[in-house]
Amino acid sequence: MEQITLFSGSSEIRIDKKIRLIELFAGIGSQAKALKNIGADFEHYRICEFDKYAVTSYNAIHGTDFKVSDITKWHAADMGIEQKDKYEYIVTYSFPCQSLSVAGKGAGMAKGSGTRSGLLWEVERLLEECNGNLPQVLLMENVDAILFEKNRKHFFQWCNRLEEFGYRNYYQVLNAKDYGIPQNRKRCYMVSILGDYYYEFPKPIKLELRVKDLLEDEVPEKYYISKALVEFFMKNTIKQKEKGNGFTFNPTDGNCVGKAIRSKAGSRMDDNFIIDDITCQPCLTPDRLEKRQNGRRFKEDGEPMFTLTAQDIHGVVMGTPELKQVAQIYDQEANAQAGRIYDMNGISPAMDSCQGGNRMPKFAVADINEGIAPNCGSNAMRNSVKIIEHYRNYRIRKLMPIECFSLMGFAREDFFKVKKAGISDSQCYKQAGNSIVVNVLEAIFRNMNIQGLPRWEEV
């Protein structure tokens, strides 16, 4: 969704001074990371963050020494705005989304509501206390639900209030997958500029990566999900479909664009799940016999390429009524594109061989997100459905915390710094899910025409 506006500034924003960055609701500092990545001349000036673990991670990543603080107790003096002739003050505010998001309770962000998202209005109080000594640029980020019918009244109320302060507002919904990160994450961004200036959001680029490109080679056992959880997710998929809901258990091999990273990755059946150790015998030629087989285990001499069984490693039998019904449900989504049907055993007759090889029972499930099949069959197979092989080493896992950090645009070294600071996995998941995709912020900042840096379209 693009902003529709009748009035724009007379000249484009340009930043010719050193930036003093003030991050409200700072999290682990995506905004600071973005400015550093693009080589901007900036100072980690102030942050306001209530979560002590997030502050620990922020300091670990950025080499700072900030303390925990509460925005309800902050005042204009805490922002320290001075010498505006020498510095460009950018205030970022990614206020809590829990009361706005579809997954939340929808309590909203009305002024005086007391909701988590209602903390937005603390920013208004801080600006009022500035008595005209206002920061030159504001940058907001939140879920796109801020523009939904229930919330937009209060969003536009906020926009009007900023205009009363003297800001011009430019907002747009951007998706991370359009800025180099394989994650389907839509967020509303708003740039507010003090004075008669305009801003143009960065244009999308072609995505070159898939989730698999950001996955780790070594995966500890604890990240694989249990038989009980697999069965629960499959059965719950049936129930949700019967209710008309779109939540489905849809693991992939990572050859796709991922779903939005959440603060409790792997706890919901429609999160990102990765299929590990898929093999397809007729696609493997004799010269590959000595290469890695069955995932991270090498084939022993005289051992077959794979062992076909009636159940996977978790004991999920391929022919159970649950799996048949799940196959039918997924096939309803795929039929329009793939034209595949399943027989009584949940087997796709059109896909029971691989490049003319022997018949092999398969449990075929549509990859609803991307429709990309493993590269192990004829052209008719590719780009249609995903084959989930119920072989001995067929397993499913959730994303690791480091992979969530990578899908938010942070470097692997950043994650290692956070872990060295003593942050637990659960906190890492939370911090990644509550963060902002760094790559999107890089594009946004570049189009502020920061001195010495190329615009996004010129990179």
C-alpha positions in Angstrom: 0.0 0.0 0.0 1.4 3.4 -1.0 0.5 6.7 0.6 -1.8 8.9 -1.3 -1.0 12.5 -0.7 -2.1 15.8 -2.2 0.8 17.8 -0.8 4.6 17.2 -0.9 7.6 19.3 0.1 9.3 21.6 -2.2 12.7 19.9 -2.1 13.9 16.4 -1.4 15.4 15.6 2.0 19.2 15.7 2.3 21.4 15.0 5.3 24.7 16.8 5.2 25.6 16.7 8.9 26.6 13.9 11.2 23.7 11.9 12.4 22.8 11.5 16.1 20.6 8.5 16.3 18.0 8.2 19.0 16.2 4.8 19.1 13.0 4.7 21.0 11.8 1.1 21.6 15.3 0.2 20.4 15.3 -3.6 20.6 18.6 -4.8 19.4 19.3 -1.8 17.2 18.3 -2.7 13.6 18.4 1.0 12.7 21.9 1.5 14.0 23.0 -1.7 12.3 21.6 -0.4 9.0 23.3 3.0 9.3 26.6 1.2 10.1 26.2 -1.2 7.1 25.8 1.6 4.6 28.7 3.6 6.0 26.8 6.6 7.4 28.5 9.1 9.6 26.5 8.6 12.8 26.6 8.4 16.5 24.9 5.9 18.8 23.4 8.8 20.7 20.6 7.6 22.9 18.4 4.5 23.2 15.2 3.8 25.2 14.5 0.2 25.8 12.6 -1.5 28.6 13.7 -5.1 28.0 17.0 -5.8 29.9 17.9 -8.7 27.6 17.4 -6.6 24.5 19.7 -3.9 26.0 22.3 -6.5 26.7 22.2 -7.7 23.1 22.2 -4.2 21.8 25.4 -3.4 23.7 27.0 -6.7 22.6 26.3 -6.1 18.9 27.1 -2.4 18.8 29.8 -2.1 21.5 27.9 0.4 23.5 27.0 0.7 27.2 23.4 1.8 27.4 21.2 1.1 30.4 17.6 -0.1 30.6 15.0 2.7 30.5 11.3 3.2 30.4 9.7 5.5 27.8 7.0 6.5 30.2 9.6 8.0 32.5 11.6 9.7 29.8 11.5 13.4 29.1 12.7 15.7 26.4 16.0 16.3 28.2 16.7 12.6 28.0 16.8 12.9 24.2 19.5 15.5 24.5 18.7 17.5 21.4 21.2 20.4 21.0 23.5 22.0 18.4 21.1 21.2 15.6 23.3 23.3 13.3 26.0 20.6 13.7 23.9 17.4 13.9 21.0 15.7 12.2 18.8 14.1 14.8 17.0 11.0 13.7 14.5 9.5 16.1 13.2 6.0 15.4 10.2 4.5 17.1 9.1 1.0 16.5 6.5 0.9 19.2 4.9 -2.5 20.3 2.7 -4.1 17.8 0.9 -6.7 20.0 -2.3 -4.7 20.2 -2.4 -4.2 16.4 -1.3 -7.4 14.8 -3.7 -10.0 13.5 -2.1 -12.6 15.8 -2.8 -10.4 18.8 -6.0 -9.5 20.6 -6.7 -6.4 18.5 -6.9 -4.0 21.5 -5.7 -1.2 19.3 -3.5 1.9 19.8 -6.1 4.6 20.8 -4.7 7.4 22.9 -5.3 6.8 26.5 -6.2 3.1 25.9 -3.3 1.8 28.1 -2.5 -0.9 25.5 1.1 -1.8 24.6 0.6 -0.3 21.2 -0.8 2.8 22.9 2.7 3.6 24.0 3.0 5.4 20.7 1.5 8.4 22.4 4.5 8.7 24.7 6.3 9.8 21.6 3.8 12.7 21.3 4.5 13.7 24.9 8.2 13.8 24.3 7.8 15.9 21.2 5.5 18.3 23.2 8.2 18.6 25.9 10.7 19.7 23.3 9.0 23.1 23.0 9.9 23.4 19.4 13.4 22.0 19.6 12.4 19.0 17.6 14.4 16.3 15.9 14.7 16.8 12.1 13.7 13.3 11.1 11.4 10.7 12.6 11.2 7.1 11.4 8.3 4.8 12.4 8.0 1.0 11.8 5.1 -1.3 12.7 2.9 -4.0 11.3 0.9 -3.3 8.2 -2.2 -3.8 10.4 -1.7 -0.3 11.5 -3.5 0.7 8.3 -6.4 -1.8 8.7 -9.8 -0.4 9.3 -9.8 -0.9 13.1 -6.5 1.0 13.5 -6.2 3.5 10.7 -8.4 6.1 12.5 -5.8 6.4 15.2 -2.9 6.1 12.8 -4.2 9.1 10.9 -4.8 10.9 14.2 -1.1 10.4 14.8 -0.2 11.7 11.4 -2.3 14.8 11.9 -0.6 15.4 15.2 2.8 15.2 13.6 1.7 17.7 11.0 0.8 20.1 13.8 4.4 19.8 15.0 5.6 20.8 11.6 6.4 17.4 10.0 5.5 16.2 6.6 4.7 12.4 6.6 5.4 9.8 4.0 4.4 6.2 4.7 4.4 3.0 2.7 4.1 -0.8 3.3 7.3 -2.5 2.3 8.0 -6.2 2.2 11.4 -7.6 3.2 11.5 -10.0 0.2 11.6 -6.9 -2.1 14.9 -5.7 -0.5 17.1 -8.8 -0.6 15.9 -10.9 2.3 13.9 -14.1 1.6 11.2 -13.4 4.2 7.6 -12.4 3.5 7.4 -9.7 6.0 5.2 -6.7 5.4 5.7 -3.6 7.6 4.5 -0.1 7.5 7.2 2.5 7.5 6.7 6.3 7.9 9.4 9.0 7.4 8.4 12.3 9.0 10.6 15.3 8.0 10.6 18.6 9.9 10.1 21.4 7.3 9.1 21.6 3.6 10.8 18.5 2.3 9.6 15.3 0.6 10.8 11.7 0.6 10.6 8.8 -1.9 10.6 5.3 -0.7 13.1 2.8 -2.2 12.0 0.7 -5.2 11.9 -3.1 -4.9 14.7 -5.2 -6.3 14.8 -8.8 -7.7 15.2 -11.3 -4.9 18.3 -13.5 -5.5 18.2 -15.6 -2.2 16.0 -18.3 -0.8 15.7 -19.4 2.8 18.1 -22.3 2.2 20.9 -19.8 1.4 20.8 -18.6 5.0 20.5 -22.0 6.7 23.3 -23.4 8.9 25.2 -26.5 7.9 25.2 -28.1 11.4 22.0 -28.4 13.3 21.9 -29.6 16.9 19.4 -32.3 17.7 17.3 -30.1 19.9 15.9 -28.1 17.0 14.2 -31.1 15.4 10.5 -31.4 16.3 9.0 -34.5 17.9 6.7 -37.2 16.5 4.0 -35.9 18.7 4.3 -32.4 17.5 4.3 -33.4 13.8 1.2 -35.4 14.3 -0.5 -32.6 16.2 0.3 -30.1 13.5 -1.0 -32.4 10.8 -4.3 -33.0 12.6 -4.6 -29.4 13.5 -4.2 -28.5 9.8 -7.3 -30.5 9.1 -9.3 -28.8 11.8 -8.2 -25.3 10.7 -9.1 -26.0 7.1 -12.5 -27.2 8.2 -13.0 -23.9 10.0 -12.0 -22.0 6.9 -8.7 -20.8 8.4 -5.6 -20.5 6.4 -3.2 -21.8 9.0 -1.4 -24.9 7.8 1.6 -26.9 8.6 3.7 -26.5 5.5 7.4 -27.5 6.0 9.7 -26.8 3.1 13.3 -27.6 2.1 14.1 -23.9 2.2 13.9 -23.4 -1.5 11.4 -20.6 -1.0 10.6 -17.3 0.6 10.1 -17.7 4.3 7.2 -16.7 6.4 7.6 -13.7 8.7 9.9 -14.5 11.6 8.0 -14.5 14.9 9.1 -13.9 18.5 8.5 -17.6 19.3 9.8 -19.3 16.2 8.7 -22.9 15.8 5.9 -22.8 18.4 3.1 -22.4 15.9 2.3 -24.8 13.1 2.3 -22.1 10.4 5.9 -21.0 11.3 8.9 -21.8 9.2 9.8 -25.5 9.3 12.6 -27.1 7.4 12.6 -30.6 5.9 15.9 -32.3 6.3 17.5 -35.3 4.8 15.4 -35.8 1.6 16.8 -38.1 -1.0 15.5 -39.4 -4.3 17.3 -42.5 -5.6 16.9 -42.4 -9.4 18.3 -38.8 -9.4 21.6 -40.1 -7.9 24.0 -41.4 -10.5 26.8 -44.0 -9.8 29.4 -41.3 -9.7 27.7 -39.9 -6.6 27.7 -43.1 -4.6 30.7 -41.9 -2.5 29.1 -38.5 -1.9 27.1 -37.5 1.2 23.9 -39.6 1.5 20.9 -39.4 3.8 21.7 -35.9 5.0 24.8 -35.7 7.3 25.5 -39.4 7.3 27.7 -41.2 4.7 26.6 -44.4 3.0 28.4 -47.5 4.2 29.8 -50.0 1.7 27.1 -52.3 0.4 24.3 -50.2 2.0 21.4 -49.2 -0.3 21.0 -45.5 -1.2 18.0 -45.3 1.1 15.7 -47.6 2.9 12.0 -47.2 2.0 9.8 -47.9 5.0 6.1 -47.5 5.8 6.9 -44.8 8.3 9.3 -42.1 8.9 11.8 -41.8 11.8 9.1 -40.4 14.1 6.8 -43.4 13.4 4.3 -41.4 11.3 2.8 -44.1 9.0 2.4 -42.9 5.5 -1.0 -44.5 4.9 -2.8 -43.2 8.0 -6.2 -41.5 7.6 -4.7 -38.3 8.9 -2.0 -38.2 6.3 -4.4 -39.0 3.5 -6.6 -36.2 4.6 -3.7 -33.8 4.9 -2.7 -34.8 1.4 -6.2 -34.0 0.1 -6.2 -30.7 1.9 -2.8 -29.6 0.5 -3.8 -30.8 -3.0 -6.8 -28.6 -3.0 -4.3 -25.7 -2.8 -2.0 -27.1 -5.5 -4.5 -28.5 -8.0 -5.0 -25.2 -9.8 -1.3 -25.0 -10.6 -0.2 -28.6 -10.6 -3.2 -30.6 -11.8 -2.2 -33.5 -9.5 -4.5 -35.9 -7.8 -3.8 -38.5 -5.0 -4.9 -42.1 -4.9 -6.3 -43.8 -1.8 -2.9 -44.1 -0.2 -2.0 -40.5 -0.4 0.3 -41.2 -3.4 0.5 -38.9 -6.4 0.2 -41.2 -9.5 1.7 -38.5 -11.7 4.8 -38.3 -9.6 5.5 -41.9 -8.6 8.7 -42.0 -10.6 11.7 -39.8 -10.9 13.3 -39.3 -14.3 11.9 -42.7 -15.4 13.2 -44.5 -12.4 11.5 -47.2 -10.3 8.1 -46.6 -8.8 8.4 -45.2 -5.3 5.6 -44.5 -2.8 5.5 -40.8 -2.0 3.6 -38.4 0.2 3.3 -35.4 -2.0 2.4 -32.1 -0.5 2.0 -28.7 -2.2 4.4 -26.0 -1.3 1.7 -23.3 -1.1 4.2 -20.4 -0.6 6.3 -21.0 -3.7 5.3 -24.2 -5.4 8.9 -25.2 -6.0 9.6 -28.9 -6.2 13.0 -30.5 -5.4 15.2 -30.6 -8.5 14.9 -34.3 -9.0 12.4 -34.9 -11.7 11.1 -34.0 -15.1 10.1 -30.5 -16.2 6.5 -31.5 -15.5 7.3 -32.1 -11.9 9.3 -28.9 -11.2 7.5 -25.8 -10.0 4.4 -27.8 -9.1 4.4 -29.7 -5.8 6.9 -30.6 -3.1 7.7 -34.3 -2.5 8.0 -35.1 1.2 9.7 -38.5 1.2 8.9 -40.8 4.2 12.2 -42.4 4.3 14.3 -43.5 7.2 16.0 -40.1 7.6 13.0 -37.8 6.8 12.9 -35.2 9.6 11.5 -31.8 10.3 13.0 -29.0 12.3 12.4 -25.4 13.3 14.7 -22.6 12.4 17.7 -22.0 14.7 18.0 -18.6 16.5 21.1 -17.8 14.4 19.0 -18.4 11.2 16.3 -16.1 12.5 18.9 -13.4 13.0 20.2 -14.0 9.5 16.7 -13.7 8.1 16.4 -10.3 9.9 19.5 -9.1 8.1 22.0 -9.4 11.0 25.4 -10.9 10.5 26.4 -14.3 12.0 29.0 -12.4 14.1 26.3 -10.3 15.6 24.5 -13.5 16.8 27.7 -14.9 18.3 28.3 -11.7 20.2 24.8 -11.9 21.6 25.3 -15.6 22.7 28.6 -14.7 24.3 26.8 -12.1 26.3 24.7 -14.9 27.9 21.4 -14.5 26.0 19.3 -17.6 25.9 17.7 -19.2 22.8 14.2 -18.1 23.8 15.4 -14.5 24.2 17.2 -14.6 20.8 14.0 -15.8 19.1 12.1 -13.0 20.8 14.7 -10.4 19.8 14.7 -11.5 16.2 10.9 -11.6 15.9 10.6 -8.2 17.4 13.3 -6.6 15.3 13.2 -4.9 11.9 14.8 -6.3 8.8 18.1 -4.5 8.5 18.2 -4.5 4.7 14.9 -2.7 4.4 16.2 0.0 6.8 19.4 0.3 4.7 17.3 1.1 1.6 15.1 3.6 3.5 18.1 5.5 4.9 19.9 5.5 1.6 17.0 7.5 0.1 17.4 10.2 2.7 20.4 11.3 0.6 23.0 11.0 3.3 26.1 12.9 2.4 28.7 10.8 0.6 26.4 7.8 0.1 24.6 6.6 -3.0 20.9 6.3 -3.1 19.3 2.9 -3.0 18.7 2.8 -6.7 22.3 3.6 -7.4 23.8 0.8 -5.3 
